[in-house]
């Protein structure tokens, strides 16, 4: 899924931190986010139509699960590329950053 080329030299540059995903990974993420965007619009429509609350909550749960899936994919790519590179460069601060990131993901 992810390759070392997903995150190039920019990962370790704190002044200009960015991630460069392969086109395949980027397309997968964008496709998932487009689907999630559609789910959000669907939830809005359900509320506008006064749909039964339990049905709306079920859709919200499905949307949250899909968004968590995107987060997991991004985290995997980050671990396999940016984090590994920064550790190999001797930058141990990435561990603290990673712990904060994982905590944020687990709150959901």
Rosetta blueprint (number, residue, H / E / L):
1 X L
2 X L
3 X L
4 X H
5 X H
6 X H
7 X L
8 X L
9 X H
10 X H
11 X H
12 X H
13 X L
14 X H
15 X H
16 X H
17 X L
18 X L
19 X L
20 X L
21 X L
22 X L
23 X H
24 X H
25 X H
26 X H
27 X H
28 X H
29 X H
30 X H
31 X H
32 X H
33 X H
34 X H
35 X H
36 X H
37 X H
38 X H
39 X H
40 X H
41 X H
42 X H
43 X H
44 X H
45 X H
46 X H
47 X H
48 X H
49 X L
50 X L
51 X L
52 X L
53 X H
54 X H
55 X H
56 X H
57 X H
58 X H
59 X H
60 X H
61 X H
62 X H
63 X H
64 X H
65 X H
66 X H
67 X H
68 X H
69 X H
70 X H
71 X H
72 X H
73 X H
74 X H
75 X H
76 X H
77 X H
78 X H
79 X H
80 X H
81 X H
82 X H
83 X H
84 X H
85 X H
86 X H
87 X H
88 X H
89 X L
90 X L
91 X L
92 X L
93 X H
94 X H
95 X H
96 X H
97 X H
98 X H
99 X H
100 X H
101 X H
102 X H
103 X H
104 X H
105 X H
106 X H
107 X L
108 X L
